[in-house]
Amino acid sequence: MKIIDKTSLQDESGNINIIARVQGTLKYGLNWYAELEAQKTVIAQMDRILEKGFVLIRNFTLPNSEIVIPLILVGAGGISVIFVTQAKGHFEAKGDEWNTVMSNGLSVPARRNLVDLISKLARAFQKYLESQKINLQVPVEAVLIASDPGAEIESLRPAVRVLRSDAIKQFAGSLLQARPILRTDSIYALADRIITPRTPEELLLTPQTDVGGTAEKSVSRAQAIFNASDPDDLGFAFDDGSEPENSGFPNLHEPNPARPLPRRKAAPAQKKTLGMTNTQLALLIGMFIIECCIVIGIGIFYLSTL
């Protein structure tokens, strides 16, 4: 399996230093780094099973937006958009709901609706493909994977495919057995089109590209996602060379995002020191002081035992 890693803030070796970790946490949320580590666990399992002819694009930021698609898996059977969560506990995936099951058996909405999140990510990616004149003859499938074995999930007709950690190998095996609709050369060409979008000028000269077969397809979870609402109603917009009425994206990292608020005047840019804002610098200094205190405490304890 070919892996194209577009993760931001990492160095050439794929590592994320302490400063980048702070910056990523401030930009993407507290779950950002833990979800990156969870992705590595899932990727390693799938890479041992999936043969040549699969391309995995990791953490691709949609052009002209701040939306990051965690994992895009392109294979002979189609495209899957995958979100990996490191959460553990007892959960319930019911329709488009993602609930936490309490010890008394009651289920309450989780702080982050991961089913809704991956559904919107899949629709945003579909909209992006359409903006690039890529017409998929099969729907993009939205997949939610829990990487931690401690996550117990009850699935009750979920709007997306939901997998526990022990079903990852079975999922990868099903992709190998899926009815092929793409040739190997088409898979790599499609992956290249995804990560190298056409400019508005090039799109004017680019004909519509049909990807996949035209055979009749059965209704699936992914089709239900796209039929649920018109993509234009999602608030997603891409730059096609014209002036859109609304080019904003909802914040997909917030729990249960509401309708986009009217645009406000941009706040003045914060003064940066060493490439970091005052908030980022203060957080970094705070973490450094805490680590120094821990080291000093260990040293005092060690000396006292001599």
N, C-alpha and C positions, 0 to 999 in steps of 0.2 A: 504494500500500500504506500503510495506516494503521499507525503505529508508536506503541506505548504503552510508554514507557521507565520502568521501575520500579527502575532501578539505584540502589543505596544509595550514600551518601557523595559524591554528585556535586551540584554547585550547580545553580541554575536554568538556566544556560547549557549544562549537560551536561558541565562540566569537573570534574576531580578534582584538588584542590590537593595540595601535598606532605604536609600533615598527614593529610588523608583517605587519601592513598595508603599512608602508613605504617599507619594504622588498618586499612585494608582488607587489607593484606598480612599483618598480625598475625592478623586474624580469619579470612581465607579462604585464606591460603597464598601462597607465592611466585609462583605462576602467575596469580594473580588479575588483576593489572593488564594483563599481556600478553594474557590471554584476552579481556579487555574490548576491547582494541585490535583483536584478531583478529575479534571480533564485528562491529565497525564495518566492516571490510573486506568481510565476507560480506554484511552487511545492505545496503551500498551496491550490491553487484552484483545482489542479488535485487530491490532497489527499482527498478532500471532496467527490470526485466522484468515483474514482477508488477503487474497492473493493479488497479483498484478492486475491492473485494470480498475483499481479503486484509487480515488484521490480524496484526501481529507484536507480541507482548508480550515485552519484554526484561527479564531478570533479576527474575522474579517470585518472591518469597519465600512459600512455602506457609504459610498461617496456622497458628499454634500449633506452629511448627517453625522450624528454621534452614536448611531445605533451599531452595536457590535453583534454580529452573528457568531455565537460561540463555536459551533462545529458545523461545517457543510460537507456532507459525505456524498460524493458523486460516484456512481457505479453503473454497471450495465442495466440494472433494474430501475434507475431513476435517481432522484436526489432526496436526501434526508437532511433536515435541519435539526440539530441535536443540542439540547441544553443539559448540562451535567450539574447536579446538586450534591453537595457534601452533607446535606442535612441527615440527621438520624432521629429516629423516633417512630411514632405510629401515625400514619397519614391516611387520608381518604381522597382518592381522585374520582370525583363524581360529576359527569358532564363537563362543564367548564369550571368546576369548583375544585379548589385544593384546600382541604381541611386538615386540621390537627385533631387526632382522636385522643381525648382525655382519658385518665385512668378510670373514670366512672363510665366510660363507653360513649359519652357524648362527643360529638364532633363540632368544632368551631372553626370559622375561617382562619386560615394561617395568615401570618403577617404579610407574606409575599405569596400571591397567587401564581404559582409556577406554571400551572396549566394555561392560565390566561397569558402569561408572559411568553411561553414558547409558541403559543398560537399566534400572537402578534408578531413575534420574530419571523415566523414562517410566512405570514402575510406580507410583512415588510420586504422579505427577500423575494417573494413572488412579484411584488410591485417593482422591485429593482430589476428583475429579469425582463419584465415587460418594458421598462424604460430603456433597456438595452436591445429591444427588439428580438428577444429570445422567447420563442413560443414553445413552452413545454406541453407535449401531448399527454403527459402524465402529471398528476399533482405532486407538489412538494410535500413530503410527509414530515410532520412535526413529531419529535421524539423527546421525551423527558426521561432521563436516566438518573437513578440514585446510586451513587458509587459506594456508599458506606453500607456494609452488611447489616448494620444496626438499623437500617430504615425498613420498616414494615409498611407496605402500601396495600390498601384495599381498593381495587379498581371496579367501579360501577359505571360501565359504559362511558369512559372518559373521552373527551373531545380530541385527545392526542394519544399517541402510543406511550404508555408508561411502563418502564422497566425497572426491576430491582437489580441489585448487583449480580445476583446469581443467574440472571437471564441475559447477560451481555453476550456471552458466547453463543447462546441460542439465537439471539438477534443477528449476530454477525453471520452465523451459518445460514439463516434464512435469506440473507442478502446474496449469498453465493448461489442459492437455489432459485432465486427469483427469475422470472421470465425475462430474458435480455431484450431490451429495446434500444440500447445504445451500443455501437461498436467501440472497441478500445480507443481507436484514434479519435472518435467523437467525444469520448470521455475527457481525454486530455485537452482537446480543443475547447470544450465547454468550460473546463476548469480555468483555462487561460483567459477565456472571455469574461469569466466572473471576476478574476483578480485584476484584469487589465481592461477596465470599461472604456467604451468608445466615447470620444468627445462629442458635443452637440453637432459639430460640423461633420464628423465622420458618420454620425447616426443619420444625417440627412441623405447620405449616399449608401447607407447600409440597408439591404432588403431584410424583410422579416425572416428570421431563422427558425425553422421548425425543428425541434429536438424531440426524438422519440417516435414510436410507431403511432399509427392512427387506428389501431384495432380498438374495438369496443372495450371499455374498462368498467369493472364493477365498482360500486360505490364503496368508498373506504373512509376511514377516519379523516384522512387528509382532505378528501373531497368535501366532507361535511364542514371542515374548517373554512374552506374557501367559499362554499355556498352559503355560509352563515350570514355573511354581510358583504357588501360591495367594497372592494379594496379602497376605492376612492373615499369611503366614509371613515377610514381609519385615521385620517389626519396625516398620512404619509405623502410626501411629495419629493420628486427628484428634479434636478436641474436639467431640462431638455433644451435650453437655449431661450426659452420664453420666460416671461415674468409671471410666476404662479401667484394665485391669490393667497395661498397659505403654504409656505414651504417649511413649516415647523414640524417636528416630530414629538410625540408624547414621550415622556421620560419612562423608558421601559424598566429602569432599575428601581422605581418607586412602587410600593405595594398598591395594587388596585388603582392605577392611574385614572384620573378623571379627564374630562374634556380639556383640551389645551386652552389656557387662559389667554386673553388678549395680550398682544405683545407690549412690553414696556420698553422704555428707553434703556439702552445698554448702560450698565454701570461703568464708571471710569475704571480703566485697567489698573490693577493693583501693582504697586512698585515691587519689583522682584530683586532678590539678592541671591547670587549664585544660581540663578535660574528658578528660584522658588519664591512663592508669595510669603508674606509675613506669617500667615496661618500655617503653611507647610513648614517654614523654618522653625516656628515655635514648637510645633509638634515633634519635629526631629530633635530639637534641643531637649525637650522633655523626655523623649525616649532615651537619649544619650545619658541624661542625668540619672534616670532610673537604672540603667545598666551599670553606671559607675557605682551607684549605691549598692547594687547587688554584689559587684566584684569586691568592694571594700568590706561589705558584711562577711563575705566568704573568707577574705583574708584575716579579718579580726577573729572569726571563729576558729580558723586553722591555727593562728598564733596562740590562742587561748588554750588549745589542747596540747601544746608542746610542753 
